[in-house]
């Protein structure tokens, strides 16, 4: 008799949002039995998240930017200090490029604009857990437009300037492409993408996709 493999464990998700209407809607989405997702906690203040989430051990946190007291982008690095490896996706009604890069530089891996549908939320959570960087279309467009600068940008020294191929890869990383998808898009080997990504990180003196995007735009010194 053929053994059936056990289903993978659900993704444990926590929410930080003080909006009474939108926050309630998102909680309902997450509590409605989304495939492969389980809501383990929901708070309205960043301070509560810092206190409660290390105990709840979520895999991913959906974090509103505008919160009473400590702001979401301020909470991100402090939460990551307590929970290394945590995935954080920002959520806001504002389409502000400065706030976007500040949040990404702090360690967030994605950014969604309210309101979001259940389908968008489900897709963003799974994409983030697979190594992607989910972003609403408007945010992704702003990130890509910000790349319209020459490789000799004064923020990069001549010896560390990114090559045209490295710039192509960095643009695709900013759009949320996975290494496999970049390889397919540029018609190059997966190993080449991985090696060039590592070179980009070395040149920019960063350790993650989000930091690389922020550093290239001068948001991270």
JOKAMO-V352719 format. One record per residue. RES is the residue in one letter. PSI is psi as a letter, one per 20 degrees, with the letter a starting at -180 (none if undefined). NEAR is the number of other C-alpha atoms within 10 Angstrom. Layout:
BEGIN
res: <RES,RES>
psi: <PSI,PSI>
near: <NEAR,NEAR>
END
This chain:
BEGIN
res: <X,X,X,X,X,X,X,X,X,X,X,X,X,X,X,X,X,X,X,X,X,X,X,X,X,X,X,X,X,X,X,X,X,X,X,X,X,X,X,X,X,X,X,X,X,X,X,X,X,X,X,X,X,X,X,X,X,X,X,X,X,X,X,X,X,X,X,X,X,X,X,X,X,X,X,X,X,X,X,X,X,X,X,X,X,X,X,X,X,X,X,X,X,X,X,X,X,X,X,X,X,X,X,X,X,X,X,X,X,X,X,X,X,X,X,X,X,X,X,X,X,X,X,X,X,X,X,X,X,X,X,X,X,X,X,X,X,X,X,X,X,X,X,X,X,X,X,X,X,X,X,X,X,X,X,X,X,X,X,X,X,X,X,X,X,X,X,X,X,X,X,X,X,X,X,X,X,X,X,X,X,X,X,X,X,X,X,X,X,X,X,X,X,X,X,X,X,X,X,X,X,X,X,X,X,X,X,X,X,X,X,X,X,X,X,X,X,X,X,X,X>
psi: <p,p,p,p,q,q,q,q,q,q,p,p,q,q,p,o,p,i,o,h,g,g,g,g,g,g,g,g,g,h,i,j,k,p,p,j,p,p,p,i,q,p,r,i,q,h,h,h,g,h,g,h,h,h,h,h,l,q,h,q,p,o,o,q,g,o,q,p,c,p,q,g,h,h,h,g,h,h,h,h,h,h,m,p,i,q,p,p,p,q,p,r,i,p,m,o,h,g,h,g,h,g,g,h,h,i,i,q,i,r,p,q,p,q,q,q,r,h,g,g,g,g,g,g,g,h,g,g,i,j,j,a,n,p,p,q,g,h,g,h,g,h,g,g,h,i,i,m,q,q,h,k,p,i,i,p,r,g,i,j,p,q,r,g,g,h,g,g,g,h,g,h,g,h,i,j,q,r,g,g,h,g,g,g,g,i,l,r,q,g,h,g,g,g,g,h,g,h,h,g,g,g,h,i,l,r,j,r,g,g,h,g,g,g,g,h,j,j,i,o,none>
near: <3,4,5,6,6,6,7,7,9,13,18,18,22,24,27,24,26,18,13,9,9,14,19,14,16,20,16,13,17,21,13,13,11,15,11,14,18,18,22,17,18,22,17,18,22,28,18,12,22,18,12,14,20,13,9,14,16,20,18,21,26,24,29,27,25,19,20,13,9,13,16,24,25,14,20,26,17,14,21,18,11,13,16,9,10,19,23,26,25,24,25,21,13,14,16,11,13,11,15,26,24,18,28,28,24,21,24,27,25,29,28,27,17,14,14,17,12,16,10,14,18,17,12,21,26,17,17,19,15,10,15,21,25,27,24,18,13,11,21,19,13,15,21,16,11,14,17,9,9,11,18,14,14,10,15,16,13,11,8,16,19,22,13,11,12,17,17,14,23,25,20,18,22,24,22,22,20,17,21,14,15,22,18,13,12,13,9,12,14,15,12,12,22,16,11,17,20,14,15,23,18,13,16,22,14,17,12,15,24,22,25,26,26,25,21,19,17,14,19,17,11>
END
